[in-house]
Structures are given as structure tokens and as C-alpha cells.
Amino acid sequence: MGKAKMAITITARIVHEAVSFIVFSFLDLLDIVLCFLYKFADLLIEAEWKPCYCASAKEAITSSGKILVSEQGESKVVCLSSSKLEWEEISDTLYNRPSLASEVSKMTVNELKRIKVDKTLVHSCEKMKKASRSTFNVNSTIVEMLQGKIGGQQSHPIPRWSDCDCKLCNSWTTSSKENLFVRAEGPKDGAKEDVLFIHGFISSSAFWTETLFPNFSKAAKSTYRLFAIDLLGFGRSPKPADSLYTLKEHLDMIEGSVLEAYEVKSFHIVAHSLGCILALALAVKHPSSVKSLTLLAPPYYSVPRGVQATQYVMRKVAPRRVWPLIGFGASIACWYEHISRTICLLICKNHRLWEFLAKLVTRNRMRTFLLEGFFCHTHNAAWHTLHNIICGTAGKLDDYLDAVRDRLKCEVNIFHGKDDELIPVECSLNIKGKIPRARVNVIQNKDHITIVVGRQKAFSRELEEIWRR
């Protein structure tokens, strides 16, 4: 029986690998075709040939003095002027995403070389290659996308033709201040403490306001000011078409929209998934202000030495496999710029129709706040946030965690669903290894979403206990 089970397992694995290779090889070709179709559509509709990340990296310096420099997988957009040097960090995964077929071929060739050639000789050759390679390279595509951005001009109309133009998604365009959408609850005067809630990828503040906010006790509601935000590019927050949604941009918007606007001096942080990275960066930036740090399903992968962090994390988050389905969706969102834009065109631009159909089918019994959070974003926001935050910060998270361990005295609590198929429990255990005082709570029979949705009453009480401590 044991041998039979092992044979079935191996067979299933081989079939899964083969099907994944066929499906993603087809998607590689489809994305190339869609690239040309979107360029033609952009030119026809907006009279503008919009640049994308399909072009290979090549040296380019614009007359405006804006360049992209890359070193050891970490890239920076640099603006040279007479008075200052400005930079924004860009993930190399935006423009370095090899097709599955080419990657498999490269792995096969490397394996053959490893067998046939002496390891010492290969190591020496690699050293010579690195020594001869230029330290910096410049990516012309990102330079082209940034033209006018750092100078304060807007490169593309808002909204773009493929984005939703409804009042909900674009309410920020009528505001004089381009701040994040903030849902604030609690006493206006006399609040003892403040709590900041940061949602995850393609979500919104409703992830908190529709689940936890109604379930907090009266004592908590009279003690704490609760702030749930829509991140830049999501929900009702601004979705600028010329933004690259870097870590700096996200943090600046959170600080300006909450910490400065509401005069928040000290605060607790509760964050989910991608929001955990922003929470860590914010905590390190304001070490004396954070009173507690609660992370749900944090995407922290321990990167092996000698491996390029951004590329490693991209392959862990989006492994290009057809199963599980949530991993398949993450792979499409991460690897295929134009396929993911097509999905946004079909779903996000027509979200009112999909919400109506969901209510019709469920006879209005289904609460659609999760759908609203999933639909209300633009492709530009989702694409750049995914790469620049989850992949682009891979090389920095170790430093952030070290800073939380050594410089922050606040309590650190981590919650993770045992059945989470998107972010494995291993990620939370890795943080425990970096911050020994962190408390890790693995919730049985819960996944990436149901760690909150479905257990909101219990989680509300757990949060209140953390804040009291």
C-alpha cells in the first residue's frame, strides 16, 4: 500500500508539472499577443503608445536627467537636478520575468554544464563574468514611464480607457486633497489610544470595517480611535495613472492621510498579508510611536544566501502552477502584465455588473464587501504594488525585522491560517525565528481570508486583549 501511494503521488506530481508547463507556456505566448493589441488600442483610443515592461533592459538616459539604475537586484529611479537627488525603489521583477520555456531550457543547460564541467572552473568563470559586468544598468521602459512624473506632470489621463470611470472608484478626483480614503470610528475627543488597520493586496478598508468594527465591545469603541484605510490605488483612494506605487509612495500617503491629518502620536497596527510589509516599514520609521504590532499572514520568505531576493520571492509567491487555484491566480497577476490588465478590464471596469449579478444569484443574501474590495482598483495600481511591495522589499525585510527586534519594545503578535494556500504558515514561523518575543497563533481550519472573515467576533476580542496588554 505504501509503494502504491508513493507511485500515485509521484505520478500526480509529474502530471501537475506537465500541465502547468503547457498552460503557462501558452500564457507566455498570449501575453506577447496582448502586448501588441494593447499598444494598438492605447494608440487608437488615447493617441499614445503606452510603454510596458516587455522590452528588454537596455541603457538609456533621457534629456530630463531621469534614469533607472540597478545593482544586485535592487533598482532605483534617480532624478538628477541642480539642488537634490531624488530616488524611488523599483523591483527588478517588473522587467525581468523570463518565460517558463526559456527558464526550463536555461535550467537544463545549467544542469548539463554542472555535470560535465568541473565546479571549480565554473566558479572561476562566474567570477570573471561578474567582474567584467557593468555595476549599473538602465531600463529604458521605466524611464519612459517616468517621464513627466518626477517633474510633477501627469503622463496618462485619469481614468484610462481600460479603467473604471464610476463615481465610487474616482471620487478622489473631485477632492482638493489627494489623501487616502480613511474610515475613522471612535470618540473624537478623549480617545486614549489609536489603532491603524492596513488591508492586503486587492482589498480595501471594508475588510476591517465590515467584520471587526461592528464587533468591538462598547468599551473598546469608547477607548480607541479606529482608522481603516484604502491603500493608494485601491478602494476609494487615489489611483494616479502615473504612479509606480513604490514603498515610499505608500508610506507617504499613510503618514499624510492618518498620522498627520488626525495628529496621531502613538498607535497600534493591525495588518493583513501585503499590508504587513507596510506595517513593518511604518513601525521601523516610527519606532517610538508603535504600541503593538499585529500581523496576519505576513509574506516573509527567508531568502537563501547568494540568491537574488526579489526573484526568489516572486517564484515563491507565484510559482507558476495550476494548483492550488489561489496560487494560479497569484501567478497570473505576477507574471503576466497584459493578461492581468485584461482581467482588470473585464472585472474591475464592469464591477457594478458583477456585484449586481452576485446579489441577484444569492437573492441579496450575500454581503459583497469582499467583492467590492477585489474589484475597486486599477491594473496599474495592482501590478506595481504587487511587484514593488511584495517582491521589491524582499531584500529589506530582514533589516526591518532586526529593527523591530532590537529597537522596538512593543508586543508583536502573528496570526496565520493553518490552511492558507497562498502564504504558507512557514512565513510566520520565520518571523518568530527573527523576533523571538513574537507570539505566533496558528488558527486551525482557516485560510488566507477566513482567518478574519467568519471569526470576526473571536478576533475582535483577541485584538482588544492585545491592546490592553
PyMOL commands that set and color helices and strands:
alter all, ss='L'
color gray80, all
select helices_A, chain A and resi 2-46+92-94+100-116+119-132+140-146+171-174+206-209+213-215+218-223+247-260+274-285+309-317+325-335+337-347+351-361+369-375+379-391+397-407+426-434+456-468
alter helices_A, ss='H'
color red, helices_A
select strands_A, chain A and resi 66-71+74-80+85-91+182-185+193-198+224-229+267-272+290-296+411-417+439-443
alter strands_A, ss='S'
color yellow, strands_A
deselect
rebuild
show_as cartoon
